[in-house]
């Protein structure tokens, strides 16, 4: 059984759909919500103790500057992790600064930050 030839309407519809698919394939992707930077690698380095707290702080603070420059926030936990690293180095002022910043940026982290403040007293 032979197929009937495509009409001009079918051809126009097919070309329109192809053009629409091509145009959506070239669309820009949305910007990520957070600036992750090197955060995941630093958390891994913290857990495996393959990087010193000083090294981690330097990289995370660099990532914080990159996030500010790009106009994006760091992900939840980023600032708290910086606070924990400063607590380990007995820098209570820096620890408190980052814990308070985490709590202000992510109010839902209040219970966790309060726990960390009990675990790492301000005066060491």
Secondary structure, 3 states (H helix, E strand, C coil): CCCCCCCHHHHHHHHHHHHHHHHHHCCCCCCCCECCCCHHHHHHHHHHCCCCHHHHHHHHHHHHHHHHHHCCECCCCHHHHHHHHHHHCCCHHHHHHHHHHHHHHCHHHHHHHHHHHHHCCCCC
